[in-house]
Amino acid sequence: MFVALMAFMYFFMIRPQNKRNKELKLLQDSLKVGDTIVTFSGLYGEVVEVGTATLIIRIAPKTDVKIDRQSVRGIAA
């Protein structure tokens, strides 16, 4: 019974979360200048400069913000 519970948790909880984390990491590593992104805090902006660990995004005209690359949630639609 315990083995079945562990298998259930692996296939329905742990494995999908690992897959989502891997996809998010690939997205964060593939960002380029000109992409429109959204951060985990809900900030929308256009990527202006890409660094190794940080991004500079433009959130309004003449307003650039430096953010951590890992704070990017996804590409804005």
N, CA, C and O atoms as a Tripos MOL2 file, in Angstrom:
@<TRIPOS>MOLECULE
protein
  308   307    77     0     0
PROTEIN
NO_CHARGES

@<TRIPOS>ATOM
      1 N           0.8170   -1.1850    0.0000 N.3       1 MET1
      2 CA          0.0000    0.0000    0.0000 C.3       1 MET1
      3 C           0.8750    1.2690    0.0000 C.2       1 MET1
      4 O           0.5890    2.2320   -0.7120 O.2       1 MET1
      5 N           1.9190    1.2490    0.7940 N.am      2 PHE2
      6 CA          2.8240    2.3910    0.8780 C.3       2 PHE2
      7 C           3.5190    2.6280   -0.4620 C.2       2 PHE2
      8 O           3.6730    3.7750   -0.8820 O.2       2 PHE2
      9 N           3.9330    1.5700   -1.1290 N.am      3 VAL3
     10 CA          4.6030    1.6940   -2.4300 C.3       3 VAL3
     11 C           3.6450    2.2970   -3.4590 C.2       3 VAL3
     12 O           4.0550    3.1260   -4.2710 O.2       3 VAL3
     13 N           2.3840    1.8920   -3.4340 N.am      4 ALA4
     14 CA          1.3970    2.4370   -4.3570 C.3       4 ALA4
     15 C           1.1780    3.9290   -4.0960 C.2       4 ALA4
     16 O           1.0280    4.7050   -5.0400 O.2       4 ALA4
     17 N           1.1590    4.3280   -2.8450 N.am      5 LEU5
     18 CA          1.0090    5.7380   -2.4980 C.3       5 LEU5
     19 C           2.2040    6.5530   -2.9890 C.2       5 LEU5
     20 O           2.0330    7.6480   -3.5260 O.2       5 LEU5
     21 N           3.3890    6.0310   -2.8100 N.am      6 MET6
     22 CA          4.5990    6.7280   -3.2740 C.3       6 MET6
     23 C           4.6080    6.8360   -4.8000 C.2       6 MET6
     24 O           4.9790    7.8770   -5.3410 O.2       6 MET6
     25 N           4.2060    5.7810   -5.4910 N.am      7 ALA7
     26 CA          4.1480    5.8160   -6.9500 C.3       7 ALA7
     27 C           3.1210    6.8510   -7.4140 C.2       7 ALA7
     28 O           3.3750    7.6020   -8.3560 O.2       7 ALA7
     29 N           1.9730    6.8890   -6.7570 N.am      8 PHE8
     30 CA          0.9430    7.8770   -7.0840 C.3       8 PHE8
     31 C           1.4840    9.2890   -6.9150 C.2       8 PHE8
     32 O           1.2910   10.1330   -7.7900 O.2       8 PHE8
     33 N           2.1550    9.5540   -5.8090 N.am      9 MET9
     34 CA          2.7080   10.8860   -5.5590 C.3       9 MET9
     35 C           3.7510   11.2500   -6.6050 C.2       9 MET9
     36 O           3.8080   12.3950   -7.0540 O.2       9 MET9
     37 N           4.5730   10.2840   -6.9940 N.am     10 TYR10
     38 CA          5.6120   10.5600   -7.9770 C.3      10 TYR10
     39 C           5.0020   10.9300   -9.3210 C.2      10 TYR10
     40 O           5.3730   11.9450   -9.9100 O.2      10 TYR10
     41 N           4.0680   10.1170   -9.8130 N.am     11 PHE11
     42 CA          3.5370   10.3290  -11.1520 C.3      11 PHE11
     43 C           2.5460   11.4770  -11.2530 C.2      11 PHE11
     44 O           2.3830   12.0410  -12.3350 O.2      11 PHE11
     45 N           1.8820   11.8410  -10.1720 N.am     12 PHE12
     46 CA          0.8880   12.8900  -10.2500 C.3      12 PHE12
     47 C           1.2950   14.1950   -9.5830 C.2      12 PHE12
     48 O           0.5960   15.1970   -9.7360 O.2      12 PHE12
     49 N           2.4070   14.2160   -8.8430 N.am     13 MET13
     50 CA          2.8200   15.4450   -8.1750 C.3      13 MET13
     51 C           4.2660   15.8190   -8.4820 C.2      13 MET13
     52 O           4.5280   16.9230   -8.9590 O.2      13 MET13
     53 N           5.1760   14.9450   -8.2260 N.am     14 ILE14
     54 CA          6.5980   15.2750   -8.3270 C.3      14 ILE14
     55 C           7.0540   15.3750   -9.7760 C.2      14 ILE14
     56 O           7.7090   16.3500  -10.1470 O.2      14 ILE14
     57 N           6.7250   14.3990  -10.5930 N.am     15 ARG15
     58 CA          7.1680   14.3780  -11.9830 C.3      15 ARG15
     59 C           6.6390   15.5700  -12.7800 C.2      15 ARG15
     60 O           7.4250   16.2050  -13.4820 O.2      15 ARG15
     61 N           5.3440   15.9100  -12.7080 N.am     16 PRO16
     62 CA          4.8670   17.0900  -13.4430 C.3      16 PRO16
     63 C           5.5250   18.3960  -12.9850 C.2      16 PRO16
     64 O           5.7940   19.2760  -13.8040 O.2      16 PRO16
     65 N           5.7850   18.5240  -11.6840 N.am     17 GLN17
     66 CA          6.4360   19.7390  -11.1830 C.3      17 GLN17
     67 C           7.8630   19.8380  -11.7170 C.2      17 GLN17
     68 O           8.2980   20.9250  -12.0990 O.2      17 GLN17
     69 N           8.5870   18.7450  -11.7510 N.am     18 ASN18
     70 CA          9.9400   18.7580  -12.3060 C.3      18 ASN18
     71 C           9.9230   19.1320  -13.7800 C.2      18 ASN18
     72 O          10.8050   19.8490  -14.2520 O.2      18 ASN18
     73 N           8.9200   18.6480  -14.5100 N.am     19 LYS19
     74 CA          8.8010   18.9700  -15.9290 C.3      19 LYS19
     75 C           8.5370   20.4650  -16.1120 C.2      19 LYS19
     76 O           9.1460   21.0900  -16.9800 O.2      19 LYS19
     77 N           7.6330   21.0550  -15.3040 N.am     20 ARG20
     78 CA          7.3620   22.4930  -15.3800 C.3      20 ARG20
     79 C           8.6000   23.3100  -15.0390 C.2      20 ARG20
     80 O           8.8650   24.3250  -15.6820 O.2      20 ARG20
     81 N           9.3590   22.8820  -14.0390 N.am     21 ASN21
     82 CA         10.5850   23.5970  -13.6660 C.3      21 ASN21
     83 C          11.6050   23.5730  -14.7920 C.2      21 ASN21
     84 O          12.2720   24.5740  -15.0510 O.2      21 ASN21
     85 N          11.7280   22.4330  -15.4610 N.am     22 LYS22
     86 CA         12.6720   22.3120  -16.5690 C.3      22 LYS22
     87 C          12.2660   23.2200  -17.7270 C.2      22 LYS22
     88 O          13.1190   23.8740  -18.3280 O.2      22 LYS22
     89 N          10.9560   23.2690  -18.0490 N.am     23 GLU23
     90 CA         10.4740   24.1310  -19.1310 C.3      23 GLU23
     91 C          10.6850   25.6080  -18.7980 C.2      23 GLU23
     92 O          11.0470   26.3950  -19.6720 O.2      23 GLU23
     93 N          10.4610   25.9860  -17.5420 N.am     24 LEU24
     94 CA         10.6670   27.3670  -17.1220 C.3      24 LEU24
     95 C          12.1400   27.7500  -17.2230 C.2      24 LEU24
     96 O          12.4610   28.8550  -17.6630 O.2      24 LEU24
     97 N          13.0250   26.8650  -16.8280 N.am     25 LYS25
     98 CA         14.4660   27.1210  -16.9210 C.3      25 LYS25
     99 C          14.8860   27.3070  -18.3790 C.2      25 LYS25
    100 O          15.6770   28.2000  -18.6830 O.2      25 LYS25
    101 N          14.3640   26.4730  -19.2840 N.am     26 LEU26
    102 CA         14.6790   26.6260  -20.7020 C.3      26 LEU26
    103 C          14.1760   27.9680  -21.2360 C.2      26 LEU26
    104 O          14.8660   28.6210  -22.0190 O.2      26 LEU26
    105 N          12.9800   28.3790  -20.8160 N.am     27 LEU27
    106 CA         12.4390   29.6630  -21.2370 C.3      27 LEU27
    107 C          13.3180   30.8040  -20.7380 C.2      27 LEU27
    108 O          13.6410   31.7190  -21.4960 O.2      27 LEU27
    109 N          13.7010   30.7530  -19.4760 N.am     28 GLN28
    110 CA         14.5210   31.8200  -18.9030 C.3      28 GLN28
    111 C          15.8870   31.8950  -19.5670 C.2      28 GLN28
    112 O          16.4520   32.9810  -19.6930 O.2      28 GLN28
    113 N          16.4220   30.7670  -19.9890 N.am     29 ASP29
    114 CA         17.7300   30.7620  -20.6410 C.3      29 ASP29
    115 C          17.6620   31.1990  -22.1070 C.2      29 ASP29
    116 O          18.6790   31.5840  -22.6830 O.2      29 ASP29
    117 N          16.4730   31.1410  -22.7150 N.am     30 SER30
    118 CA         16.3570   31.4650  -24.1330 C.3      30 SER30
    119 C          15.8730   32.8870  -24.3920 C.2      30 SER30
    120 O          15.5710   33.2260  -25.5360 O.2      30 SER30
    121 N          15.7900   33.7220  -23.3670 N.am     31 LEU31
    122 CA         15.3130   35.0910  -23.5580 C.3      31 LEU31
    123 C          16.2970   35.8970  -24.3920 C.2      31 LEU31
    124 O          17.5120   35.7290  -24.2900 O.2      31 LEU31
    125 N          15.7400   36.7770  -25.2210 N.am     32 LYS32
    126 CA         16.5720   37.6240  -26.0690 C.3      32 LYS32
    127 C          16.0040   39.0340  -26.0940 C.2      32 LYS32
    128 O          14.8720   39.2580  -25.6630 O.2      32 LYS32
    129 N          16.7660   39.9610  -26.5840 N.am     33 VAL33
    130 CA         16.3490   41.3580  -26.6630 C.3      33 VAL33
    131 C          15.1140   41.4540  -27.5570 C.2      33 VAL33
    132 O          15.0640   40.8790  -28.6440 O.2      33 VAL33
    133 N          14.1180   42.1970  -27.0670 N.am     34 GLY34
    134 CA         12.8870   42.3830  -27.8260 C.3      34 GLY34
    135 C          11.7310   41.5320  -27.3490 C.2      34 GLY34
    136 O          10.5860   41.7960  -27.7140 O.2      34 GLY34
    137 N          12.0020   40.4990  -26.5290 N.am     35 ASP35
    138 CA         10.9290   39.6600  -25.9970 C.3      35 ASP35
    139 C          10.1060   40.4510  -24.9910 C.2      35 ASP35
    140 O          10.6510   41.2180  -24.1970 O.2      35 ASP35
    141 N           8.8040   40.2630  -25.0280 N.am     36 THR36
    142 CA          7.9160   40.8620  -24.0330 C.3      36 THR36
    143 C           7.6270   39.8010  -22.9850 C.2      36 THR36
    144 O           7.1360   38.7190  -23.3050 O.2      36 THR36
    145 N           7.9370   40.1170  -21.7230 N.am     37 ILE37
    146 CA          7.8690   39.1180  -20.6580 C.3      37 ILE37
    147 C           6.9550   39.5800  -19.5350 C.2      37 ILE37
    148 O           6.5610   40.7440  -19.4620 O.2      37 ILE37
    149 N           6.6300   38.6370  -18.6660 N.am     38 VAL38
    150 CA          5.9250   38.9320  -17.4210 C.3      38 VAL38
    151 C           6.7070   38.2570  -16.3010 C.2      38 VAL38
    152 O           7.1640   37.1230  -16.4480 O.2      38 VAL38
    153 N           6.8580   38.9630  -15.1780 N.am     39 THR39
    154 CA          7.5940   38.4230  -14.0460 C.3      39 THR39
    155 C           6.6310   37.7770  -13.0650 C.2      39 THR39
    156 O           5.4140   37.9110  -13.2000 O.2      39 THR39
    157 N           7.1710   37.0800  -12.0830 N.am     40 PHE40
    158 CA          6.3340   36.4560  -11.0590 C.3      40 PHE40
    159 C           5.5790   37.4960  -10.2320 C.2      40 PHE40
    160 O           4.5430   37.1790   -9.6470 O.2      40 PHE40
    161 N           6.0720   38.7120  -10.1730 N.am     41 SER41
    162 CA          5.3740   39.7650   -9.4250 C.3      41 SER41
    163 C           4.3160   40.4550  -10.2670 C.2      41 SER41
    164 O           3.6140   41.3350   -9.7680 O.2      41 SER41
    165 N           4.1840   40.0740  -11.5430 N.am     42 GLY42
    166 CA          3.1590   40.6390  -12.4040 C.3      42 GLY42
    167 C           3.6170   41.8340  -13.2140 C.2      42 GLY42
    168 O           2.7870   42.5280  -13.8010 O.2      42 GLY42
    169 N           4.8920   42.0890  -13.2620 N.am     43 LEU43
    170 CA          5.4480   43.2170  -13.9990 C.3      43 LEU43
    171 C           5.6410   42.8150  -15.4610 C.2      43 LEU43
    172 O           6.2950   41.8110  -15.7440 O.2      43 LEU43
    173 N           5.0810   43.5840  -16.3860 N.am     44 TYR44
    174 CA          5.2440   43.3440  -17.8130 C.3      44 TYR44
    175 C           6.3040   44.2800  -18.3570 C.2      44 TYR44
    176 O           6.3990   45.4300  -17.9300 O.2      44 TYR44
    177 N           7.1060   43.7900  -19.3020 N.am     45 GLY45
    178 CA          8.1140   44.6390  -19.9010 C.3      45 GLY45
    179 C           8.7660   43.9940  -21.0950 C.2      45 GLY45
    180 O           8.5780   42.8110  -21.3760 O.2      45 GLY45
    181 N           9.5420   44.8050  -21.7930 N.am     46 GLU46
    182 CA         10.2760   44.3420  -22.9690 C.3      46 GLU46
    183 C          11.7540   44.2340  -22.6050 C.2      46 GLU46
    184 O          12.3190   45.1480  -22.0040 O.2      46 GLU46
    185 N          12.3690   43.1300  -22.9660 N.am     47 VAL47
    186 CA         13.7800   42.9050  -22.6600 C.3      47 VAL47
    187 C          14.6250   43.8610  -23.4950 C.2      47 VAL47
    188 O          14.5130   43.8980  -24.7200 O.2      47 VAL47
    189 N          15.4770   44.6370  -22.8130 N.am     48 VAL48
    190 CA         16.3470   45.6080  -23.4620 C.3      48 VAL48
    191 C          17.7790   45.0980  -23.5070 C.2      48 VAL48
    192 O          18.5010   45.3130  -24.4800 O.2      48 VAL48
    193 N          18.1790   44.4160  -22.4350 N.am     49 GLU49
    194 CA         19.5530   43.9130  -22.3480 C.3      49 GLU49
    195 C          19.5530   42.5940  -21.5970 C.2      49 GLU49
    196 O          18.8310   42.4270  -20.6140 O.2      49 GLU49
    197 N          20.3700   41.6530  -22.0690 N.am     50 VAL50
    198 CA         20.4410   40.3270  -21.4560 C.3      50 VAL50
    199 C          21.8380   40.1330  -20.8800 C.2      50 VAL50
    200 O          22.8370   40.2460  -21.5910 O.2      50 VAL50
    201 N          21.8960   39.8400  -19.5820 N.am     51 GLY51
    202 CA         23.1570   39.5230  -18.9220 C.3      51 GLY51
    203 C          23.1830   38.0520  -18.5600 C.2      51 GLY51
    204 O          22.2770   37.3040  -18.9270 O.2      51 GLY51
    205 N          24.2030   37.6350  -17.8500 N.am     52 THR52
    206 CA         24.3010   36.2240  -17.4770 C.3      52 THR52
    207 C          23.2980   35.8560  -16.3970 C.2      52 THR52
    208 O          22.7000   34.7830  -16.4630 O.2      52 THR52
    209 N          23.1000   36.7050  -15.4170 N.am     53 ALA53
    210 CA         22.1690   36.4110  -14.3250 C.3      53 ALA53
    211 C          21.0360   37.4250  -14.2220 C.2      53 ALA53
    212 O          20.0840   37.2190  -13.4690 O.2      53 ALA53
    213 N          21.1340   38.5220  -14.9790 N.am     54 THR54
    214 CA         20.1350   39.5810  -14.8790 C.3      54 THR54
    215 C          19.6230   39.9810  -16.2520 C.2      54 THR54
    216 O          20.2270   39.6710  -17.2790 O.2      54 THR54
    217 N          18.5000   40.6740  -16.2410 N.am     55 LEU55
    218 CA         17.9220   41.2620  -17.4480 C.3      55 LEU55
    219 C          17.6030   42.7190  -17.1390 C.2      55 LEU55
    220 O          17.3140   43.0780  -15.9980 O.2      55 LEU55
    221 N          17.6590   43.5350  -18.1550 N.am     56 ILE56
    222 CA         17.1520   44.8940  -18.0310 C.3      56 ILE56
    223 C          15.9200   44.9550  -18.9190 C.2      56 ILE56
    224 O          15.9810   44.6920  -20.1200 O.2      56 ILE56
    225 N          14.7870   45.3120  -18.2910 N.am     57 ILE57
    226 CA         13.5370   45.3850  -19.0480 C.3      57 ILE57
    227 C          13.0000   46.8080  -19.0100 C.2      57 ILE57
    228 O          13.1950   47.5410  -18.0400 O.2      57 ILE57
    229 N          12.3220   47.1780  -20.0870 N.am     58 ARG58
    230 CA         11.6930   48.4950  -20.1810 C.3      58 ARG58
    231 C          10.2180   48.3090  -19.8580 C.2      58 ARG58
    232 O           9.4970   47.6080  -20.5680 O.2      58 ARG58
    233 N           9.7780   48.9500  -18.7710 N.am     59 ILE59
    234 CA          8.3860   48.8180  -18.3450 C.3      59 ILE59
    235 C           7.5410   50.0150  -18.7650 C.2      59 ILE59
    236 O           6.3130   49.9470  -18.7370 O.2      59 ILE59
    237 N           8.1880   51.1030  -19.1510 N.am     60 ALA60
    238 CA          7.5270   52.3030  -19.6450 C.3      60 ALA60
    239 C           8.5860   53.0960  -20.4080 C.2      60 ALA60
    240 O           9.7790   52.8370  -20.2500 O.2      60 ALA60
    241 N           8.1710   54.0540  -21.2280 N.am     61 PRO61
    242 CA          9.1800   54.8610  -21.9190 C.3      61 PRO61
    243 C          10.1420   55.5080  -20.9200 C.2      61 PRO61
    244 O           9.7160   56.1240  -19.9430 O.2      61 PRO61
    245 N          11.4170   55.3650  -21.1720 N.am     62 LYS62
    246 CA         12.4950   55.9080  -20.3440 C.3      62 LYS62
    247 C          12.5400   55.3020  -18.9350 C.2      62 LYS62
    248 O          13.1290   55.8970  -18.0320 O.2      62 LYS62
    249 N          11.9340   54.1410  -18.7370 N.am     63 THR63
    250 CA         11.9490   53.4850  -17.4330 C.3      63 THR63
    251 C          12.4430   52.0530  -17.5960 C.2      63 THR63
    252 O          11.6910   51.1670  -18.0020 O.2      63 THR63
    253 N          13.7070   51.8390  -17.2770 N.am     64 ASP64
    254 CA         14.3150   50.5150  -17.3670 C.3      64 ASP64
    255 C          14.5300   49.9720  -15.9570 C.2      64 ASP64
    256 O          14.8890   50.7100  -15.0400 O.2      64 ASP64
    257 N          14.3040   48.6690  -15.8030 N.am     65 VAL65
    258 CA         14.4330   48.0160  -14.5070 C.3      65 VAL65
    259 C          15.3450   46.8070  -14.6720 C.2      65 VAL65
    260 O          15.2220   46.0460  -15.6320 O.2      65 VAL65
    261 N          16.2570   46.6420  -13.7270 N.am     66 LYS66
    262 CA         17.1440   45.4850  -13.7250 C.3      66 LYS66
    263 C          16.5190   44.4140  -12.8400 C.2      66 LYS66
    264 O          16.2200   44.6670  -11.6730 O.2      66 LYS66
    265 N          16.3190   43.2070  -13.3960 N.am     67 ILE67
    266 CA         15.6940   42.1140  -12.6530 C.3      67 ILE67
    267 C          16.5530   40.8650  -12.7500 C.2      67 ILE67
    268 O          17.3950   40.7380  -13.6390 O.2      67 ILE67
    269 N          16.3300   39.9610  -11.8350 N.am     68 ASP68
    270 CA         16.9830   38.6630  -11.8670 C.3      68 ASP68
    271 C          16.3380   37.8200  -12.9510 C.2      68 ASP68
    272 O          15.1180   37.8570  -13.1120 O.2      68 ASP68
    273 N          17.1140   37.0730  -13.6860 N.am     69 ARG69
    274 CA         16.6060   36.2420  -14.7720 C.3      69 ARG69
    275 C          15.5970   35.2150  -14.2620 C.2      69 ARG69
    276 O          14.6610   34.8690  -14.9820 O.2      69 ARG69
    277 N          15.7680   34.7220  -13.0420 N.am     70 GLN70
    278 CA         14.8830   33.7050  -12.5000 C.3      70 GLN70
    279 C          13.5230   34.2580  -12.0710 C.2      70 GLN70
    280 O          12.6420   33.4850  -11.6960 O.2      70 GLN70
    281 N          13.3360   35.5710  -12.1190 N.am     71 SER71
    282 CA         12.0480   36.1380  -11.7610 C.3      71 SER71
    283 C          11.0860   36.1930  -12.9510 C.2      71 SER71
    284 O           9.9480   36.6400  -12.8030 O.2      71 SER71
    285 N          11.5270   35.7460  -14.1200 N.am     72 VAL72
    286 CA         10.6780   35.7280  -15.3110 C.3      72 VAL72
    287 C           9.7460   34.5290  -15.2400 C.2      72 VAL72
    288 O          10.1910   33.3900  -15.0990 O.2      72 VAL72
    289 N           8.4440   34.7960  -15.3400 N.am     73 ARG73
    290 CA          7.4410   33.7230  -15.3030 C.3      73 ARG73
    291 C           7.1290   33.2140  -16.6970 C.2      73 ARG73
    292 O           6.8720   32.0220  -16.8680 O.2      73 ARG73
    293 N           7.1440   34.0900  -17.7040 N.am     74 GLY74
    294 CA          6.8230   33.6420  -19.0430 C.3      74 GLY74
    295 C           6.8280   34.7620  -20.0450 C.2      74 GLY74
    296 O           7.0950   35.9200  -19.7240 O.2      74 GLY74
    297 N           6.5240   34.3850  -21.2770 N.am     75 ILE75
    298 CA          6.4060   35.3410  -22.3730 C.3      75 ILE75
    299 C           4.9890   35.8950  -22.3270 C.2      75 ILE75
    300 O           4.0260   35.1390  -22.2070 O.2      75 ILE75
    301 N           4.8620   37.2270  -22.4220 N.am     76 ALA76
    302 CA          3.5440   37.8620  -22.3840 C.3      76 ALA76
    303 C           2.8780   37.7090  -23.7470 C.2      76 ALA76
    304 O           3.5180   37.8280  -24.7920 O.2      76 ALA76
    305 N           1.6020   37.4470  -23.7040 N.am     77 ALA77
    306 CA          0.8530   37.2600  -24.9560 C.3      77 ALA77
    307 C           0.2500   38.5450  -25.4310 C.2      77 ALA77
    308 O          -0.4130   38.5700  -26.4690 O.2      77 ALA77
@<TRIPOS>BOND
     1     1     2 1
     2     2     3 1
     3     3     4 2
     4     3     5 am
     5     5     6 1
     6     6     7 1
     7     7     8 2
     8     7     9 am
     9     9    10 1
    10    10    11 1
    11    11    12 2
    12    11    13 am
    13    13    14 1
    14    14    15 1
    15    15    16 2
    16    15    17 am
    17    17    18 1
    18    18    19 1
    19    19    20 2
    20    19    21 am
    21    21    22 1
    22    22    23 1
    23    23    24 2
    24    23    25 am
    25    25    26 1
    26    26    27 1
    27    27    28 2
    28    27    29 am
    29    29    30 1
    30    30    31 1
    31    31    32 2
    32    31    33 am
    33    33    34 1
    34    34    35 1
    35    35    36 2
    36    35    37 am
    37    37    38 1
    38    38    39 1
    39    39    40 2
    40    39    41 am
    41    41    42 1
    42    42    43 1
    43    43    44 2
    44    43    45 am
    45    45    46 1
    46    46    47 1
    47    47    48 2
    48    47    49 am
    49    49    50 1
    50    50    51 1
    51    51    52 2
    52    51    53 am
    53    53    54 1
    54    54    55 1
    55    55    56 2
    56    55    57 am
    57    57    58 1
    58    58    59 1
    59    59    60 2
    60    59    61 am
    61    61    62 1
    62    62    63 1
    63    63    64 2
    64    63    65 am
    65    65    66 1
    66    66    67 1
    67    67    68 2
    68    67    69 am
    69    69    70 1
    70    70    71 1
    71    71    72 2
    72    71    73 am
    73    73    74 1
    74    74    75 1
    75    75    76 2
    76    75    77 am
    77    77    78 1
    78    78    79 1
    79    79    80 2
    80    79    81 am
    81    81    82 1
    82    82    83 1
    83    83    84 2
    84    83    85 am
    85    85    86 1
    86    86    87 1
    87    87    88 2
    88    87    89 am
    89    89    90 1
    90    90    91 1
    91    91    92 2
    92    91    93 am
    93    93    94 1
    94    94    95 1
    95    95    96 2
    96    95    97 am
    97    97    98 1
    98    98    99 1
    99    99   100 2
   100    99   101 am
   101   101   102 1
   102   102   103 1
   103   103   104 2
   104   103   105 am
   105   105   106 1
   106   106   107 1
   107   107   108 2
   108   107   109 am
   109   109   110 1
   110   110   111 1
   111   111   112 2
   112   111   113 am
   113   113   114 1
   114   114   115 1
   115   115   116 2
   116   115   117 am
   117   117   118 1
   118   118   119 1
   119   119   120 2
   120   119   121 am
   121   121   122 1
   122   122   123 1
   123   123   124 2
   124   123   125 am
   125   125   126 1
   126   126   127 1
   127   127   128 2
   128   127   129 am
   129   129   130 1
   130   130   131 1
   131   131   132 2
   132   131   133 am
   133   133   134 1
   134   134   135 1
   135   135   136 2
   136   135   137 am
   137   137   138 1
   138   138   139 1
   139   139   140 2
   140   139   141 am
   141   141   142 1
   142   142   143 1
   143   143   144 2
   144   143   145 am
   145   145   146 1
   146   146   147 1
   147   147   148 2
   148   147   149 am
   149   149   150 1
   150   150   151 1
   151   151   152 2
   152   151   153 am
   153   153   154 1
   154   154   155 1
   155   155   156 2
   156   155   157 am
   157   157   158 1
   158   158   159 1
   159   159   160 2
   160   159   161 am
   161   161   162 1
   162   162   163 1
   163   163   164 2
   164   163   165 am
   165   165   166 1
   166   166   167 1
   167   167   168 2
   168   167   169 am
   169   169   170 1
   170   170   171 1
   171   171   172 2
   172   171   173 am
   173   173   174 1
   174   174   175 1
   175   175   176 2
   176   175   177 am
   177   177   178 1
   178   178   179 1
   179   179   180 2
   180   179   181 am
   181   181   182 1
   182   182   183 1
   183   183   184 2
   184   183   185 am
   185   185   186 1
   186   186   187 1
   187   187   188 2
   188   187   189 am
   189   189   190 1
   190   190   191 1
   191   191   192 2
   192   191   193 am
   193   193   194 1
   194   194   195 1
   195   195   196 2
   196   195   197 am
   197   197   198 1
   198   198   199 1
   199   199   200 2
   200   199   201 am
   201   201   202 1
   202   202   203 1
   203   203   204 2
   204   203   205 am
   205   205   206 1
   206   206   207 1
   207   207   208 2
   208   207   209 am
   209   209   210 1
   210   210   211 1
   211   211   212 2
   212   211   213 am
   213   213   214 1
   214   214   215 1
   215   215   216 2
   216   215   217 am
   217   217   218 1
   218   218   219 1
   219   219   220 2
   220   219   221 am
   221   221   222 1
   222   222   223 1
   223   223   224 2
   224   223   225 am
   225   225   226 1
   226   226   227 1
   227   227   228 2
   228   227   229 am
   229   229   230 1
   230   230   231 1
   231   231   232 2
   232   231   233 am
   233   233   234 1
   234   234   235 1
   235   235   236 2
   236   235   237 am
   237   237   238 1
   238   238   239 1
   239   239   240 2
   240   239   241 am
   241   241   242 1
   242   242   243 1
   243   243   244 2
   244   243   245 am
   245   245   246 1
   246   246   247 1
   247   247   248 2
   248   247   249 am
   249   249   250 1
   250   250   251 1
   251   251   252 2
   252   251   253 am
   253   253   254 1
   254   254   255 1
   255   255   256 2
   256   255   257 am
   257   257   258 1
   258   258   259 1
   259   259   260 2
   260   259   261 am
   261   261   262 1
   262   262   263 1
   263   263   264 2
   264   263   265 am
   265   265   266 1
   266   266   267 1
   267   267   268 2
   268   267   269 am
   269   269   270 1
   270   270   271 1
   271   271   272 2
   272   271   273 am
   273   273   274 1
   274   274   275 1
   275   275   276 2
   276   275   277 am
   277   277   278 1
   278   278   279 1
   279   279   280 2
   280   279   281 am
   281   281   282 1
   282   282   283 1
   283   283   284 2
   284   283   285 am
   285   285   286 1
   286   286   287 1
   287   287   288 2
   288   287   289 am
   289   289   290 1
   290   290   291 1
   291   291   292 2
   292   291   293 am
   293   293   294 1
   294   294   295 1
   295   295   296 2
   296   295   297 am
   297   297   298 1
   298   298   299 1
   299   299   300 2
   300   299   301 am
   301   301   302 1
   302   302   303 1
   303   303   304 2
   304   303   305 am
   305   305   306 1
   306   306   307 1
   307   307   308 2
@<TRIPOS>SUBSTRUCTURE
     1 MET1         2 RESIDUE 1 A MET
     2 PHE2         6 RESIDUE 1 A PHE
     3 VAL3        10 RESIDUE 1 A VAL
     4 ALA4        14 RESIDUE 1 A ALA
     5 LEU5        18 RESIDUE 1 A LEU
     6 MET6        22 RESIDUE 1 A MET
     7 ALA7        26 RESIDUE 1 A ALA
     8 PHE8        30 RESIDUE 1 A PHE
     9 MET9        34 RESIDUE 1 A MET
    10 TYR10       38 RESIDUE 1 A TYR
    11 PHE11       42 RESIDUE 1 A PHE
    12 PHE12       46 RESIDUE 1 A PHE
    13 MET13       50 RESIDUE 1 A MET
    14 ILE14       54 RESIDUE 1 A ILE
    15 ARG15       58 RESIDUE 1 A ARG
    16 PRO16       62 RESIDUE 1 A PRO
    17 GLN17       66 RESIDUE 1 A GLN
    18 ASN18       70 RESIDUE 1 A ASN
    19 LYS19       74 RESIDUE 1 A LYS
    20 ARG20       78 RESIDUE 1 A ARG
    21 ASN21       82 RESIDUE 1 A ASN
    22 LYS22       86 RESIDUE 1 A LYS
    23 GLU23       90 RESIDUE 1 A GLU
    24 LEU24       94 RESIDUE 1 A LEU
    25 LYS25       98 RESIDUE 1 A LYS
    26 LEU26      102 RESIDUE 1 A LEU
    27 LEU27      106 RESIDUE 1 A LEU
    28 GLN28      110 RESIDUE 1 A GLN
    29 ASP29      114 RESIDUE 1 A ASP
    30 SER30      118 RESIDUE 1 A SER
    31 LEU31      122 RESIDUE 1 A LEU
    32 LYS32      126 RESIDUE 1 A LYS
    33 VAL33      130 RESIDUE 1 A VAL
    34 GLY34      134 RESIDUE 1 A GLY
    35 ASP35      138 RESIDUE 1 A ASP
    36 THR36      142 RESIDUE 1 A THR
    37 ILE37      146 RESIDUE 1 A ILE
    38 VAL38      150 RESIDUE 1 A VAL
    39 THR39      154 RESIDUE 1 A THR
    40 PHE40      158 RESIDUE 1 A PHE
    41 SER41      162 RESIDUE 1 A SER
    42 GLY42      166 RESIDUE 1 A GLY
    43 LEU43      170 RESIDUE 1 A LEU
    44 TYR44      174 RESIDUE 1 A TYR
    45 GLY45      178 RESIDUE 1 A GLY
    46 GLU46      182 RESIDUE 1 A GLU
    47 VAL47      186 RESIDUE 1 A VAL
    48 VAL48      190 RESIDUE 1 A VAL
    49 GLU49      194 RESIDUE 1 A GLU
    50 VAL50      198 RESIDUE 1 A VAL
    51 GLY51      202 RESIDUE 1 A GLY
    52 THR52      206 RESIDUE 1 A THR
    53 ALA53      210 RESIDUE 1 A ALA
    54 THR54      214 RESIDUE 1 A THR
    55 LEU55      218 RESIDUE 1 A LEU
    56 ILE56      222 RESIDUE 1 A ILE
    57 ILE57      226 RESIDUE 1 A ILE
    58 ARG58      230 RESIDUE 1 A ARG
    59 ILE59      234 RESIDUE 1 A ILE
    60 ALA60      238 RESIDUE 1 A ALA
    61 PRO61      242 RESIDUE 1 A PRO
    62 LYS62      246 RESIDUE 1 A LYS
    63 THR63      250 RESIDUE 1 A THR
    64 ASP64      254 RESIDUE 1 A ASP
    65 VAL65      258 RESIDUE 1 A VAL
    66 LYS66      262 RESIDUE 1 A LYS
    67 ILE67      266 RESIDUE 1 A ILE
    68 ASP68      270 RESIDUE 1 A ASP
    69 ARG69      274 RESIDUE 1 A ARG
    70 GLN70      278 RESIDUE 1 A GLN
    71 SER71      282 RESIDUE 1 A SER
    72 VAL72      286 RESIDUE 1 A VAL
    73 ARG73      290 RESIDUE 1 A ARG
    74 GLY74      294 RESIDUE 1 A GLY
    75 ILE75      298 RESIDUE 1 A ILE
    76 ALA76      302 RESIDUE 1 A ALA
    77 ALA77      306 RESIDUE 1 A ALA
